[in-house]
Amino acid sequence: SINGKCFDWLLVSRRSCFRAGVRYYVRGIDSEGHAANFVETEQIVHYKGSKASFVQTRGSIPFFWSQRPNLKYKPKPQISKSVNHV
């Protein structure tokens, strides 16, 4: 409750089973268009019979690229030149 007003707050996250992996090792998309580390988070608020929902998605930039981990703070991304990104 906030200021004496009670409400229900739900937080649901859905993680894609495609292209899941460790950061810096799994990047970009695959040939099926699945983005790496894609997560959809939905926030639902229910108050006195009314409902409101907000959905946020996040994941890798949707083109073919990779990033080799090294000891530097920000390893340079490498864009694949052999694939049509369109």
LINPE-V229276 format. One record per pair of residues at least 24 apart in sequence whose C-alpha atoms are under 6 Angstrom apart, sorted by the first residue. I is the first residue (numbers start at 1). J is the second residue. If there is no record, write none. Layout:
{{I/J} {I/J}}
This chain:
{{7/46} {7/47} {8/45} {8/46} {9/44} {9/45} {10/43} {10/44} {11/42} {11/43} {12/41} {12/42} {13/40} {13/41} {14/39} {14/40} {15/39} {24/67} {24/69} {27/60} {27/66} {28/60} {28/61} {28/62} {28/63} {28/64} {28/65} {29/62} {29/63} {29/64} {35/60} {35/62} {36/60}}
